[in-house]
Amino acid sequence: MSQGRNSSGGSRRNHRAYHYNNKNKVNVGDKGKEVLENINENSLVIKQFRAYAAELDSKHDRYERIVKLSRDVTIESKRIIFLLHTLDKESKRDTVLGEAKIRLDAMVKTLFKNIAHELDGQDVYEYLRAYRAGVQEFVEAITFYQYLYDNCLQDWKDLDKSLVYSVVDKSKENEDDQPQTRVICTPVIPYEYILGIADLTGELMRKCINNLASGNISSCYQTCNFVRDMYKGFLGCVGASGKEVNRKLYTLKQNLAKMENVCYTIRVRGSEIPKHMLADVAIVATEEFAAEDDEGYQVY
């Protein structure tokens, strides 16, 4: 009896395996096979569809290459951000900032230039989703570096210009048989720049707490005021932007509230709490603090 059950169970498994292996195969009948065999490759319609297939394959391959480059940009940008956070823990300010600058420039000269080559002659908005994550992470990294370097943010136009490249076009030569140059670029869409600097506030919030732990109390107030000015600017986007900016704005507001709570703890309880314990008290206070919505708008 058990042998019969085992044999029937095995047949069911074999049937499922056969179905799984053959479910993606196209079942073509005898008539269909005859049609496929008799296709006229010289037909204008067939040639046109072959051209469409080649164009789609080229587009999909280009899209995947850009996705891989964007992933490399994201990974390197996160590593640079982590490096910049060590600035609060080490005294080698010039060394850390110098290494971060070299790595940021290397991304501009290699990864973003490769993306520009892929976008050359293409509609940028067809491939925007392929590299937007990398651009946002890069904006976050480079603006974090600039804030630590001179307490300011790079303008969007300056960042966009830094990703413009002149390349030699060997296919076109002038009368002197000299190769001509042409311009390619990796466009930074303003919307992506805004989302990138919105993510920057999370790093500034961590920097504020790290500064408190290291005893650099004046820097906590400076960073908090900087993020407050950013928040005021973002309030002008309410109602004129999409859900993504509203979601970032809500997170920005929470980061600002945590920083303000840190400054409040320093100001009110700084005299009664030892300096080496201020950071622990502020972290506990920020975890218990719940920001309430105000400003007359609701984030959905």
Backbone bond lengths (Angstrom), bond angles and torsions (degrees), N, CA, C in turn:
res aa  C-N    CA-C-N  psi(-1)  N-CA   C-N-CA  omega(-1)  CA-C   N-CA-C  phi
1 M - - - 1.461 - - 1.523 110.37 -
2 S 1.344 115.15 -45.57 1.467 119.03 179.23 1.509 111.01 -65.52
3 Q 1.361 115.94 -31.78 1.458 118.49 178.77 1.515 110.94 -66.70
4 G 1.353 116.03 -36.24 1.462 119.80 177.52 1.510 111.73 -66.24
5 R 1.342 116.02 -41.09 1.467 118.75 178.12 1.516 110.93 -64.62
6 N 1.339 116.65 -39.67 1.462 119.52 -179.85 1.516 111.38 -65.45
7 S 1.344 115.60 -39.77 1.460 117.99 -179.66 1.511 111.70 -67.95
8 S 1.362 116.36 -38.17 1.468 118.37 178.66 1.526 111.05 -69.82
9 G 1.347 117.11 -38.28 1.459 119.46 176.79 1.504 111.96 -64.15
10 G 1.362 116.17 -37.77 1.449 118.85 177.48 1.505 112.75 -65.70
11 S 1.328 116.73 -37.75 1.468 119.09 178.54 1.513 111.86 -66.57
12 R 1.344 115.97 -37.17 1.474 118.72 177.13 1.522 110.92 -64.57
13 R 1.334 115.07 -41.08 1.467 117.92 178.83 1.520 110.96 -64.43
14 N 1.322 116.27 -40.79 1.457 119.52 178.69 1.519 111.38 -63.81
15 H 1.356 115.21 -37.04 1.464 119.06 178.71 1.525 110.99 -66.27
16 R 1.358 115.77 -41.78 1.471 118.90 178.56 1.520 110.91 -65.13
17 A 1.339 116.51 -40.45 1.462 119.82 179.00 1.526 110.88 -63.77
18 Y 1.331 116.30 -41.08 1.466 119.86 178.48 1.523 110.56 -64.13
19 H 1.345 115.39 -41.54 1.467 119.17 179.85 1.522 111.01 -65.74
20 Y 1.361 117.25 -39.49 1.465 120.99 -179.12 1.528 110.79 -66.29
21 N 1.342 116.43 -40.91 1.466 119.79 -177.64 1.517 112.87 -72.64
22 N 1.321 116.94 -21.77 1.460 120.02 -174.52 1.524 113.92 -112.65
23 K 1.359 117.34 3.65 1.463 118.27 -175.73 1.521 112.41 -71.57
24 N 1.356 117.17 -25.61 1.457 119.77 -179.59 1.532 113.12 -91.74
25 K 1.333 117.15 -1.41 1.451 120.35 178.80 1.520 110.56 -83.67
26 V 1.294 115.53 140.91 1.457 120.82 178.60 1.518 108.98 -83.34
27 N 1.307 116.61 121.70 1.453 121.46 178.63 1.533 108.99 -84.56
28 V 1.289 115.34 109.94 1.456 121.15 -178.84 1.528 108.03 -110.33
29 G 1.316 115.88 124.56 1.451 119.91 179.14 1.518 112.01 -74.34
30 D 1.330 114.48 179.90 1.469 119.01 -179.05 1.520 111.51 -61.06
31 K 1.329 116.00 -38.74 1.461 119.94 179.66 1.525 110.53 -66.82
32 G 1.348 115.88 -40.65 1.457 119.70 178.55 1.513 112.39 -64.28
33 K 1.348 116.65 -41.12 1.456 119.90 178.15 1.525 111.07 -62.35
34 E 1.315 114.95 -38.35 1.463 118.66 178.57 1.515 111.44 -64.02
35 V 1.361 115.91 -40.27 1.469 120.14 178.52 1.521 110.67 -64.11
36 L 1.362 117.16 -44.65 1.463 120.76 -179.56 1.529 111.75 -62.11
37 E 1.308 115.61 -39.09 1.457 118.84 -179.06 1.526 112.75 -69.86
38 N 1.338 115.76 -26.15 1.467 119.87 -175.95 1.531 113.24 -100.91
39 I 1.348 116.21 14.32 1.469 118.73 179.36 1.526 109.14 -66.12
40 N 1.295 115.01 134.27 1.463 121.24 178.33 1.521 109.26 -89.88
41 E 1.321 116.71 104.63 1.463 120.98 -178.07 1.518 112.39 -66.08
42 N 1.317 118.43 -16.40 1.454 121.63 178.93 1.522 112.83 -88.29
43 S 1.337 116.52 -0.63 1.457 120.10 179.03 1.526 110.25 -67.34
44 L 1.331 117.28 140.13 1.466 120.95 179.85 1.520 111.43 -62.87
45 V 1.344 116.52 -36.14 1.472 119.74 179.53 1.525 110.44 -66.20
46 I 1.335 116.65 -45.30 1.457 120.17 179.48 1.520 110.64 -63.56
47 K 1.311 117.48 -42.39 1.463 120.60 177.96 1.527 111.54 -61.29
48 Q 1.345 115.88 -38.78 1.460 118.99 -179.67 1.527 110.90 -66.06
49 F 1.339 115.99 -41.98 1.463 118.99 179.14 1.522 111.14 -68.58
50 R 1.320 118.40 -34.52 1.457 120.65 174.79 1.531 110.36 -62.50
51 A 1.312 116.59 -39.13 1.465 120.94 178.29 1.527 110.74 -65.85
52 Y 1.355 116.01 -41.25 1.464 119.25 177.21 1.531 110.82 -61.96
53 A 1.321 116.52 -41.96 1.465 120.49 -179.85 1.526 111.13 -63.19
54 A 1.327 116.29 -42.59 1.467 119.85 178.84 1.528 111.13 -64.78
55 E 1.331 117.01 -38.79 1.468 120.95 179.09 1.518 111.33 -65.14
56 L 1.338 116.98 -43.02 1.459 120.49 178.90 1.523 111.14 -65.94
57 D 1.334 117.23 -41.08 1.465 120.21 177.98 1.523 110.91 -61.77
58 S 1.327 116.38 -41.30 1.462 120.57 179.09 1.526 111.04 -63.99
59 K 1.331 116.33 -41.15 1.466 120.37 179.76 1.521 110.96 -65.38
60 H 1.335 117.09 -44.22 1.466 120.16 -179.12 1.520 110.95 -65.78
61 D 1.321 117.49 -39.31 1.468 120.55 178.44 1.526 110.55 -64.87
62 R 1.325 116.83 -42.88 1.466 120.58 178.62 1.534 110.10 -63.31
63 Y 1.311 116.78 -41.72 1.464 121.14 179.56 1.536 110.43 -60.08
64 E 1.321 117.52 -44.33 1.459 120.89 -179.80 1.520 111.35 -66.82
65 R 1.321 117.81 -36.88 1.471 119.44 177.44 1.518 111.08 -64.44
66 I 1.334 116.73 -40.29 1.465 120.01 178.55 1.521 110.75 -66.79
67 V 1.334 117.40 -38.31 1.470 120.88 177.56 1.533 110.32 -60.00
68 K 1.327 117.18 -42.97 1.462 120.68 179.41 1.522 111.15 -64.70
69 L 1.338 117.42 -41.36 1.458 119.84 177.21 1.523 111.45 -64.67
70 S 1.334 116.40 -40.81 1.464 120.42 178.07 1.520 111.20 -63.15
71 R 1.326 116.58 -36.74 1.464 119.80 178.03 1.528 110.67 -64.84
72 D 1.322 116.94 -39.29 1.466 120.38 177.28 1.529 110.98 -64.90
73 V 1.341 116.59 -38.58 1.466 120.42 177.39 1.525 110.16 -63.63
74 T 1.328 116.83 -42.94 1.470 120.86 -179.59 1.517 111.36 -61.97
75 I 1.330 116.65 -45.54 1.466 120.72 -178.50 1.528 111.12 -63.61
76 E 1.323 116.68 -46.76 1.465 119.97 -179.12 1.523 111.39 -66.54
77 S 1.320 117.96 -37.42 1.466 121.05 178.79 1.525 110.83 -64.05
78 K 1.322 117.54 -41.30 1.469 120.70 177.83 1.527 110.53 -63.33
79 R 1.321 116.53 -38.73 1.466 119.36 178.57 1.522 111.61 -66.11
80 I 1.325 116.73 -37.54 1.466 120.36 178.28 1.532 110.41 -66.94
81 I 1.324 116.97 -40.60 1.465 120.44 177.64 1.525 110.14 -61.19
82 F 1.330 116.52 -43.12 1.465 120.09 177.50 1.530 110.46 -61.78
83 L 1.322 116.97 -40.59 1.465 120.79 177.68 1.523 111.03 -61.77
84 L 1.326 117.00 -42.64 1.464 120.70 -177.99 1.529 111.75 -66.53
85 H 1.326 117.43 -28.05 1.462 119.40 177.82 1.524 111.79 -69.44
86 T 1.329 117.65 -20.98 1.458 119.45 177.40 1.517 111.55 -73.45
87 L 1.325 117.11 -7.36 1.468 120.40 179.73 1.519 111.07 -63.20
88 D 1.332 116.86 -30.96 1.456 120.34 -179.79 1.526 112.09 -79.15
89 K 1.323 115.91 -14.97 1.456 119.52 -177.22 1.523 112.50 -103.71
90 E 1.317 117.83 -11.07 1.456 121.56 -177.33 1.523 109.69 -125.30
91 S 1.308 114.73 157.93 1.457 120.07 178.95 1.528 112.52 -92.91
92 K 1.336 117.80 -5.57 1.460 121.68 -177.23 1.522 110.08 -86.48
93 R 1.313 116.79 70.27 1.460 121.52 -176.80 1.530 111.58 -63.18
94 D 1.308 116.58 -49.46 1.463 120.12 -176.74 1.528 111.63 -64.12
95 T 1.320 116.96 -35.54 1.466 120.38 -179.50 1.524 111.04 -66.93
96 V 1.335 116.90 -45.53 1.470 121.18 -178.59 1.521 110.71 -66.28
97 L 1.337 116.66 -46.41 1.465 119.96 -179.80 1.528 110.99 -65.77
98 G 1.327 116.74 -36.67 1.460 119.39 178.86 1.520 112.28 -65.70
99 E 1.321 117.11 -42.47 1.463 120.04 178.33 1.521 111.39 -65.80
100 A 1.341 116.51 -40.54 1.467 120.01 178.55 1.528 110.93 -63.00
101 K 1.342 116.91 -40.22 1.462 120.78 179.58 1.523 110.84 -63.86
102 I 1.319 117.06 -42.36 1.470 120.92 179.98 1.531 110.33 -62.37
103 R 1.310 117.42 -42.01 1.464 120.79 -177.93 1.526 111.75 -72.29
104 L 1.330 117.12 -34.87 1.463 119.86 175.38 1.524 111.13 -65.68
105 D 1.337 116.09 -43.72 1.473 119.72 178.12 1.524 111.06 -64.19
106 A 1.334 116.78 -34.74 1.466 119.69 179.51 1.527 110.79 -65.18
107 M 1.326 116.96 -37.83 1.468 119.80 176.73 1.521 111.20 -64.34
108 V 1.332 115.58 -40.96 1.464 119.47 179.95 1.524 110.78 -63.81
109 K 1.332 116.72 -39.21 1.463 120.46 -174.72 1.520 113.36 -81.43
110 T 1.320 117.84 -19.85 1.472 119.82 -176.12 1.520 112.24 -116.04
111 L 1.329 116.93 -69.80 1.464 120.77 -172.49 1.524 112.09 -63.36
112 F 1.340 116.69 -49.18 1.462 118.97 -178.29 1.528 111.32 -70.72
113 K 1.307 117.05 -29.96 1.464 118.99 175.85 1.529 110.65 -68.02
114 N 1.330 116.45 -37.56 1.463 119.62 176.19 1.527 111.51 -65.07
115 I 1.333 116.27 -38.03 1.469 119.33 175.59 1.522 110.19 -64.24
116 A 1.339 116.50 -39.63 1.465 119.89 178.80 1.520 111.12 -62.08
117 H 1.325 117.37 -38.61 1.469 120.57 176.75 1.529 110.67 -62.84
118 E 1.327 116.27 -39.93 1.465 119.27 179.76 1.528 111.27 -68.02
119 L 1.331 117.40 -33.18 1.468 121.34 -177.82 1.525 112.57 -85.39
120 D 1.322 117.02 -7.01 1.458 120.53 -177.03 1.535 110.82 -60.62
121 G 1.325 115.98 121.11 1.456 121.33 179.34 1.507 114.91 78.41
122 Q 1.347 117.85 7.38 1.458 121.83 -178.24 1.536 110.11 -110.79
123 D 1.329 114.87 162.88 1.455 120.48 173.63 1.529 107.97 -77.27
124 V 1.329 117.20 115.51 1.458 121.87 -173.99 1.523 111.51 -58.96
125 Y 1.315 117.18 -39.77 1.458 120.63 -174.04 1.533 112.18 -71.06
126 E 1.326 118.33 -16.50 1.451 120.11 173.97 1.529 111.33 -71.91
127 Y 1.335 116.66 -24.17 1.462 121.34 -176.09 1.535 112.14 -116.88
128 L 1.312 117.16 9.77 1.466 119.87 -176.67 1.524 111.61 -62.37
129 R 1.319 116.80 -41.70 1.463 120.20 -179.40 1.529 111.74 -63.81
130 A 1.317 117.31 -21.64 1.465 120.79 -178.30 1.527 112.22 -74.16
131 Y 1.340 117.68 -30.26 1.474 118.80 -175.16 1.524 114.07 -125.36
132 R 1.328 118.25 5.46 1.467 119.94 -177.09 1.529 112.06 -66.14
133 A 1.335 118.37 -35.89 1.466 120.41 179.25 1.527 111.08 -62.99
134 G 1.328 116.46 -41.24 1.455 119.65 178.05 1.514 112.50 -66.08
135 V 1.337 117.11 -38.79 1.463 120.64 179.02 1.523 110.44 -64.33
136 Q 1.322 117.43 -44.31 1.465 119.98 -179.90 1.519 111.44 -62.18
137 E 1.331 117.03 -42.11 1.464 120.01 179.64 1.526 110.58 -68.02
138 F 1.327 117.47 -36.83 1.462 121.08 177.62 1.522 110.84 -66.33
139 V 1.338 117.28 -41.39 1.463 120.99 176.77 1.524 109.94 -60.05
140 E 1.315 116.20 -42.47 1.461 120.00 178.72 1.523 111.16 -61.76
141 A 1.336 117.04 -42.18 1.463 120.79 -177.58 1.530 111.41 -69.72
142 I 1.338 117.02 -45.76 1.460 118.87 -174.33 1.533 111.41 -73.32
143 T 1.323 117.92 -33.92 1.469 119.39 176.97 1.525 111.00 -71.71
144 F 1.329 117.22 -33.12 1.467 120.45 175.53 1.528 110.06 -64.94
145 Y 1.330 116.08 -41.16 1.462 119.79 176.39 1.523 111.12 -62.63
146 Q 1.329 116.66 -43.36 1.465 120.12 -177.53 1.526 111.36 -67.23
147 Y 1.315 116.64 -36.30 1.464 118.28 177.61 1.527 110.72 -65.31
148 L 1.326 116.66 -42.33 1.461 119.19 179.13 1.522 111.95 -68.69
149 Y 1.335 116.49 -27.78 1.460 120.63 -177.19 1.529 112.08 -78.79
150 D 1.337 116.88 -48.78 1.476 119.00 -177.15 1.526 113.50 -143.47
151 N 1.343 117.46 21.35 1.474 122.15 174.13 1.531 113.46 58.49
152 C 1.320 117.06 40.95 1.462 120.45 177.21 1.521 108.84 -147.09
153 L 1.337 115.84 172.33 1.452 122.25 177.99 1.524 109.64 -114.58
154 Q 1.322 115.05 143.69 1.456 119.40 176.54 1.525 109.63 -74.56
155 D 1.313 115.64 135.91 1.457 120.13 178.94 1.522 110.35 -66.91
156 W 1.341 115.72 149.52 1.459 120.48 -179.58 1.520 111.81 -57.73
157 K 1.334 117.69 -40.59 1.458 121.02 -178.20 1.526 111.46 -63.44
158 D 1.329 116.48 -40.00 1.468 119.71 178.97 1.526 110.91 -66.14
159 L 1.328 116.43 -40.10 1.458 119.74 178.51 1.521 110.91 -65.95
160 D 1.317 116.92 -40.33 1.461 121.26 179.70 1.533 110.58 -64.76
161 K 1.340 117.13 -38.88 1.461 120.41 179.46 1.522 112.03 -68.17
162 S 1.340 116.65 -29.55 1.465 119.42 -178.31 1.523 112.51 -69.92
163 L 1.330 117.55 -14.41 1.465 121.53 -179.61 1.523 111.59 -105.67
164 V 1.341 116.39 25.65 1.461 122.87 175.07 1.520 108.12 -105.10
165 Y 1.340 117.05 133.45 1.458 121.65 -173.13 1.532 110.06 -129.10
166 S 1.318 115.20 145.04 1.467 121.67 172.60 1.519 107.96 -103.82
167 V 1.329 116.19 124.54 1.457 121.01 -178.80 1.521 108.92 -123.48
168 V 1.306 115.68 153.99 1.457 121.69 -179.85 1.522 109.31 -80.97
169 D 1.322 115.45 127.11 1.454 121.76 177.56 1.531 107.90 -100.44
170 K 1.317 116.62 95.34 1.467 120.87 -175.56 1.525 112.41 -72.75
171 S 1.331 116.11 -15.95 1.464 118.58 -179.31 1.526 112.26 -75.66
172 K 1.345 116.47 -17.54 1.466 120.25 -179.63 1.517 108.91 -121.05
173 E 1.276 116.44 123.65 1.455 120.80 179.47 1.524 109.30 -125.36
174 N 1.298 116.27 149.07 1.457 120.89 -179.61 1.529 110.34 -86.78
175 E 1.305 115.65 -169.34 1.464 119.99 -175.94 1.513 112.33 -65.74
176 D 1.312 117.71 -26.66 1.467 121.32 -179.95 1.527 112.17 -89.32
177 D 1.329 116.73 13.02 1.465 122.29 -179.22 1.523 111.70 59.36
178 Q 1.319 115.66 33.15 1.457 120.79 176.65 1.532 109.30 -102.52
179 P 1.332 117.07 135.24 1.467 119.14 179.58 1.523 111.23 -65.17
180 Q 1.305 116.20 140.70 1.453 122.16 179.09 1.518 110.28 -92.66
181 T 1.310 115.56 160.11 1.460 121.44 179.04 1.516 109.84 -108.64
182 R 1.302 115.42 151.50 1.455 121.72 174.92 1.519 108.54 -137.27
183 V 1.307 116.18 165.78 1.463 122.05 -173.38 1.522 109.97 -107.26
184 I 1.325 115.83 132.39 1.458 122.33 171.39 1.525 107.71 -126.11
185 C 1.315 117.43 161.13 1.469 119.35 -177.03 1.523 110.45 -156.33
186 T 1.321 113.86 160.75 1.465 122.12 168.55 1.526 106.57 -110.70
187 P 1.319 118.12 98.34 1.470 120.12 -173.73 1.527 112.11 -64.58
188 V 1.321 115.10 136.78 1.463 121.86 172.58 1.529 107.00 -102.03
189 I 1.308 116.74 104.20 1.456 121.44 -179.33 1.532 108.68 -68.75
190 P 1.339 119.16 134.32 1.471 120.47 -178.77 1.524 113.44 -52.71
191 Y 1.321 116.98 -36.85 1.465 120.75 179.91 1.528 110.90 -61.10
192 E 1.334 117.29 -41.02 1.462 120.85 179.15 1.529 111.03 -69.83
193 Y 1.336 116.26 -33.84 1.469 119.85 176.79 1.530 110.53 -64.21
194 I 1.330 116.51 -41.33 1.464 120.63 179.32 1.521 110.77 -63.04
195 L 1.323 116.83 -42.83 1.461 120.32 179.02 1.527 110.76 -65.38
196 G 1.325 116.76 -34.62 1.459 120.26 179.15 1.520 113.00 -66.43
197 I 1.326 116.88 -44.73 1.471 118.65 -179.55 1.532 110.92 -74.27
198 A 1.330 117.68 -21.10 1.461 119.10 173.03 1.530 110.02 -66.47
199 D 1.333 116.94 -38.50 1.465 120.31 176.29 1.524 111.61 -68.58
200 L 1.320 117.05 -24.97 1.468 120.88 179.50 1.526 111.71 -58.72
201 T 1.329 117.41 -32.15 1.469 119.65 -175.97 1.525 111.73 -63.23
202 G 1.338 117.20 -29.11 1.460 118.90 176.38 1.519 111.62 -65.24
203 E 1.339 116.67 -39.53 1.470 119.85 177.57 1.522 111.18 -69.04
204 L 1.330 116.67 -35.74 1.466 119.32 178.55 1.524 111.02 -68.65
205 M 1.342 116.50 -33.66 1.462 119.35 176.40 1.533 110.22 -64.35
206 R 1.322 116.74 -42.66 1.474 119.96 177.28 1.523 110.91 -64.65
207 K 1.339 116.05 -38.30 1.459 119.69 177.66 1.524 111.11 -63.19
208 C 1.320 116.81 -39.30 1.465 120.96 179.51 1.528 110.86 -60.60
209 I 1.327 116.41 -44.54 1.464 119.91 179.80 1.525 110.43 -69.22
210 N 1.331 117.64 -38.66 1.465 120.38 177.57 1.530 111.34 -63.53
211 N 1.333 115.91 -38.86 1.468 119.61 178.07 1.523 110.81 -63.93
212 L 1.321 116.18 -38.49 1.463 119.71 177.90 1.523 110.70 -63.82
213 A 1.342 116.31 -40.48 1.461 119.99 -179.85 1.525 111.57 -66.50
214 S 1.349 116.31 -32.34 1.466 119.71 -179.84 1.523 112.56 -87.01
215 G 1.336 117.48 -2.63 1.457 121.31 177.92 1.512 115.41 89.75
216 N 1.338 117.00 6.09 1.467 121.07 179.97 1.533 108.61 -88.85
217 I 1.332 115.28 76.81 1.461 120.68 -172.34 1.524 111.63 -71.21
218 S 1.322 118.93 -36.94 1.466 121.14 -178.37 1.522 111.64 -61.91
219 S 1.325 116.49 -34.09 1.457 120.04 179.10 1.524 111.58 -67.65
220 C 1.327 117.60 -28.31 1.470 120.85 177.70 1.523 110.42 -62.39
221 Y 1.334 116.97 -45.30 1.468 120.92 179.14 1.529 110.67 -65.65
222 Q 1.319 116.46 -40.75 1.460 120.38 -178.99 1.528 110.92 -63.38
223 T 1.323 117.05 -45.92 1.461 120.67 -179.96 1.516 111.32 -65.78
224 C 1.315 116.69 -39.59 1.462 120.25 179.13 1.526 110.77 -62.85
225 N 1.304 117.81 -43.14 1.470 120.75 178.96 1.523 111.15 -65.39
226 F 1.319 116.15 -36.01 1.465 120.44 178.68 1.530 110.68 -63.55
227 V 1.332 116.63 -46.40 1.465 120.52 179.57 1.526 110.39 -67.86
228 R 1.309 117.64 -32.84 1.467 119.80 177.38 1.526 110.84 -63.92
229 D 1.320 116.96 -40.07 1.470 120.01 176.11 1.526 111.14 -64.40
230 M 1.335 116.63 -38.41 1.457 119.73 176.39 1.525 110.73 -63.00
231 Y 1.300 116.85 -41.24 1.471 121.15 -179.59 1.527 111.07 -62.86
232 K 1.327 115.97 -39.24 1.462 119.18 177.54 1.529 111.10 -62.56
233 G 1.333 115.41 -40.05 1.448 118.59 177.68 1.517 112.61 -65.81
234 F 1.334 116.97 -38.60 1.461 120.57 -179.72 1.518 111.89 -68.85
235 L 1.327 117.37 -27.10 1.457 118.78 178.05 1.528 111.70 -61.51
236 G 1.320 116.90 -25.36 1.461 119.61 177.03 1.512 113.30 -70.55
237 C 1.359 117.35 -14.16 1.461 121.16 178.88 1.519 112.77 -87.78
238 V 1.331 117.31 -9.81 1.463 120.05 -176.35 1.524 109.72 -65.25
239 G 1.315 115.62 130.76 1.460 121.07 179.52 1.512 113.41 89.23
240 A 1.330 117.40 -19.06 1.465 120.55 -178.74 1.520 111.88 -111.82
241 S 1.329 117.28 6.39 1.463 121.15 -177.54 1.520 109.39 -127.55
242 G 1.311 116.15 173.57 1.453 120.89 -178.04 1.513 112.71 -87.51
243 K 1.322 114.02 -172.67 1.463 120.20 -177.11 1.520 111.45 -64.81
244 E 1.328 116.78 -31.48 1.459 119.75 -176.33 1.523 111.56 -65.10
245 V 1.330 116.63 -43.27 1.463 119.62 178.00 1.525 110.47 -67.18
246 N 1.334 117.65 -39.77 1.461 120.54 177.99 1.521 111.49 -61.66
247 R 1.325 116.18 -38.55 1.468 119.47 178.01 1.524 110.88 -67.04
248 K 1.330 116.25 -40.89 1.470 119.87 176.98 1.524 110.87 -65.03
249 L 1.328 115.84 -37.29 1.458 119.91 -179.44 1.521 111.17 -65.01
250 Y 1.316 116.02 -37.45 1.466 119.80 178.11 1.528 110.25 -63.84
251 T 1.339 116.85 -42.74 1.465 120.52 177.19 1.520 111.06 -66.01
252 L 1.345 116.50 -39.43 1.469 120.82 177.26 1.526 110.48 -58.77
253 K 1.330 115.42 -42.40 1.467 119.86 -179.33 1.521 111.49 -64.16
254 Q 1.334 116.44 -39.02 1.460 120.03 177.34 1.524 111.22 -65.18
255 N 1.335 116.95 -41.73 1.470 119.98 178.02 1.519 111.15 -62.33
256 L 1.343 116.38 -41.94 1.464 119.97 178.43 1.522 111.19 -63.90
257 A 1.328 116.68 -40.18 1.462 119.96 179.33 1.526 111.30 -62.83
258 K 1.325 117.13 -38.67 1.464 120.02 178.00 1.519 110.91 -65.90
259 M 1.331 116.97 -40.03 1.464 120.29 179.49 1.526 110.78 -67.93
260 E 1.308 117.24 -41.13 1.464 120.29 177.31 1.520 110.96 -63.69
261 N 1.329 116.40 -34.79 1.456 119.11 178.07 1.530 110.99 -68.86
262 V 1.351 116.31 -35.00 1.465 120.09 175.27 1.526 110.33 -62.91
263 C 1.330 116.61 -46.77 1.469 120.31 179.40 1.533 111.46 -64.33
264 Y 1.325 115.74 -35.82 1.466 119.82 177.04 1.528 110.30 -64.05
265 T 1.334 116.99 -42.87 1.460 120.97 179.21 1.525 111.13 -62.14
266 I 1.349 115.75 -40.11 1.465 119.42 178.93 1.515 110.83 -65.21
267 R 1.317 116.74 -44.94 1.455 121.25 -174.70 1.521 111.94 -69.88
268 V 1.331 117.31 -43.73 1.462 120.63 -172.62 1.523 111.89 -87.30
269 R 1.334 117.02 -43.11 1.455 119.55 -173.39 1.522 112.80 -110.23
270 G 1.337 116.84 5.93 1.456 119.74 -176.90 1.511 113.56 -62.82
271 S 1.328 117.69 -31.41 1.460 120.38 -177.28 1.520 112.76 -78.57
272 E 1.339 116.91 -23.08 1.469 119.55 -176.60 1.529 113.19 -99.84
273 I 1.332 116.92 -9.23 1.465 120.77 -178.67 1.521 108.27 -114.06
274 P 1.327 118.02 133.17 1.479 119.76 176.61 1.530 110.54 -58.72
275 K 1.328 115.93 148.24 1.460 120.30 -175.31 1.528 112.54 -60.76
276 H 1.333 117.43 -34.60 1.461 119.39 -178.16 1.522 112.51 -72.43
277 M 1.355 117.02 -10.91 1.461 120.75 179.40 1.525 112.28 -106.48
278 L 1.322 116.99 -5.31 1.470 119.69 -176.79 1.526 111.49 -61.18
279 A 1.320 116.72 -41.84 1.466 119.93 -177.33 1.517 111.41 -62.86
280 D 1.351 116.87 -42.40 1.468 119.92 -179.74 1.521 110.93 -64.53
281 V 1.315 116.89 -41.27 1.466 120.29 179.21 1.517 110.75 -66.01
282 A 1.325 117.03 -41.23 1.470 120.30 -179.38 1.525 111.56 -66.56
283 I 1.348 116.86 -38.89 1.469 119.99 179.55 1.514 110.71 -64.59
284 V 1.337 116.72 -43.56 1.472 120.00 177.56 1.517 110.76 -62.66
285 A 1.331 116.39 -39.42 1.469 119.88 -179.51 1.523 111.49 -66.25
286 T 1.345 116.91 -39.15 1.469 119.31 179.72 1.515 112.06 -69.59
287 E 1.329 117.25 -32.04 1.461 119.51 178.07 1.523 111.42 -69.34
288 E 1.328 116.63 -31.91 1.463 119.89 -179.95 1.517 112.55 -86.26
289 F 1.335 115.49 -11.88 1.461 119.41 -176.02 1.524 110.36 -83.19
290 A 1.300 117.07 130.49 1.473 122.41 177.61 1.511 108.45 -117.09
291 A 1.326 115.97 117.83 1.459 120.20 -179.68 1.520 110.06 -74.03
292 E 1.334 116.38 136.55 1.453 122.02 177.43 1.521 108.91 -102.53
293 D 1.352 116.05 145.51 1.461 121.02 179.93 1.517 109.79 -72.00
294 D 1.338 115.35 136.83 1.453 120.64 173.92 1.508 107.69 -145.21
295 E 1.277 118.95 -146.63 1.460 125.77 -179.87 1.523 112.24 62.36
296 G 1.334 118.70 6.41 1.460 120.41 174.97 1.497 115.33 75.81
297 Y 1.328 119.04 23.89 1.454 120.31 176.70 1.524 108.90 -141.43
298 Q 1.297 115.27 160.61 1.454 122.07 179.50 1.516 109.37 -123.85
299 V 1.302 116.91 133.73 1.454 121.83 178.27 1.516 109.00 -93.42
300 Y 1.313 116.87 124.47 1.472 120.99 -178.42 1.518 109.29 -104.97
